[in-house]
Each structure stands twice: as structure tokens, then as C-alpha cells.
């Protein structure tokens, strides 16, 4: 396998955003689902937050934005108390759940992105 520099990789990523936004969106969506599942399964279980209704767990979602400026994958919740737990605001019992999952899944997400880019250019770029 040929080695490429970080500058070359960055240029390829920028090209991918412009030339194949649909493919990039699909890869990021798949990566987002991976992180969401990890948060729900490994960080928001019954023993972690004494789950009563499961509303916070069900509210975890991902959002992908691909435009000419670049691509963004966001994972989070719209449940108000999710922010309190994540940021440990005013509680000693806060339970951080998004940041550890993102950190744990980052190598796999990066691998998915690079693999997706390689496949996209092998098959059409």
C-alpha cells in the first residue's frame, strides 16, 4: 500500500466532499449510527442512570451535514436533562455518556471514513 502525506489525505477528503457528497453522507450516517448504538448500549444502560422511562436513551440521534464547506457528523440528544448529565452541571452524580463513546469509537469512525473514501474512488472517482 502506498503511503500518502496528511496534505494529500486532506486534499482527497476535500475533493470527496465536492465530488461525491452522497457517498460521504452515507458513510458518515453509518458512522453516526455506530456511535448512537454504542451510547445506547454501553453508556445509557439501567445501572448507569437508573433508567425509568428510557426517554434519554431513545433520544440519542445523529445528524449529518455535507455541504461545499465540508462535512459534519453530530451525535446528541434533545432531552433537556441529557445536557445536565453530559456536562455534569451542578451535580456530583453526573453521568457523561456522549464524549466517552465518541472517544472510544473515533478509531472505528476514522477507519470507516477512510475505507469509504477508498471504495468511492476505486468505483467511480
C-alpha positions in Angstrom: 0.0 0.0 0.0 1.3 3.4 -1.0 1.9 6.0 1.7 0.3 9.4 1.4 1.0 12.6 3.4 -1.5 14.3 5.6 -1.7 17.1 3.0 -2.6 14.6 0.3 -5.2 13.0 2.5 -6.7 16.4 3.3 -6.8 17.2 -0.4 -8.6 13.9 -1.2 -11.1 14.5 1.6 -11.8 18.0 0.2 -12.3 16.5 -3.3 -14.6 13.8 -1.9 -16.8 16.4 -0.3 -17.2 18.2 -3.6 -17.4 15.3 -6.0 -19.3 12.6 -4.0 -21.3 14.3 -1.3 -23.9 11.5 -1.3 -21.3 8.8 -0.7 -19.8 10.8 2.1 -23.2 11.4 3.7 -23.9 7.6 3.6 -20.5 6.8 5.2 -21.0 9.5 8.0 -24.6 8.3 8.6 -23.3 4.7 9.1 -20.6 6.0 11.4 -23.2 8.1 13.3 -25.4 5.0 13.8 -22.4 3.2 15.2 -21.8 5.9 17.9 -25.5 6.1 18.7 -25.7 2.4 19.2 -22.6 2.5 21.4 -24.0 5.3 23.6 -27.4 3.5 24.0 -25.8 0.1 24.7 -22.8 0.9 26.7 -23.4 4.2 28.4 -27.1 4.5 28.9 -28.0 1.2 30.5 -30.2 0.7 33.5 -27.4 0.7 36.0 -25.8 3.8 34.7 -28.6 6.3 35.2 -31.2 4.3 36.9 -33.3 4.3 33.8 -37.0 4.8 34.5 -38.6 5.5 31.1 -35.8 5.2 28.6 -36.5 8.6 27.1 -32.9 9.7 27.1 -31.7 6.5 25.6 -34.3 6.7 22.8 -33.5 10.4 22.2 -29.9 9.8 21.1 -29.6 10.6 17.5 -27.1 11.5 14.8 -27.2 14.3 12.2 -25.0 14.6 9.1 -24.4 17.8 7.2 -22.4 17.7 4.0 -22.0 21.0 2.0 -19.4 22.8 0.0 -17.6 23.9 3.1 -17.1 20.3 4.4 -18.9 17.6 6.4 -20.1 17.3 9.9 -21.4 14.4 12.0 -23.2 15.4 15.2 -24.4 13.0 17.9 -26.5 14.1 20.8 -29.9 14.4 22.4 -32.7 17.0 22.5 -33.7 15.9 26.0 -33.0 18.7 28.4 -31.6 16.6 31.2 -29.2 14.9 28.9 -27.1 18.1 28.8 -27.1 18.1 32.6 -25.7 14.6 32.8 -23.2 15.1 29.9 -21.8 18.3 31.3 -22.2 17.3 35.0 -23.8 20.6 35.8 -24.5 21.2 39.5 -24.3 17.5 40.4 -21.8 15.2 41.8 -23.8 12.3 40.2 -23.5 13.5 36.6 -23.0 10.7 34.1 -21.0 11.6 31.0 -22.2 9.4 28.1 -21.5 11.1 24.7 -17.9 12.1 25.0 -16.6 8.7 26.2 -18.4 7.0 23.4 -17.1 9.4 20.7 -13.6 8.9 22.0 -14.0 5.1 22.1 -15.5 4.9 18.6 -13.2 7.5 17.0 -10.7 5.0 15.6 -13.5 2.9 14.0 -15.2 6.0 12.7 -12.0 7.2 11.1 -11.5 3.8 9.6 -15.0 3.8 8.1 -14.4 7.2 6.6 -11.0 6.3 5.0 -12.5 2.9 3.8 -15.5 4.7 2.3 -13.3 7.2 0.5 -11.0 4.5 -0.9 -14.1 2.5 -2.1 -15.7 5.6 -3.6 -12.6 6.4 -5.7 -12.0 2.8 -6.7 -15.5 2.6 -8.1 -16.2 6.0 -9.5 -13.7 8.7 -8.8 
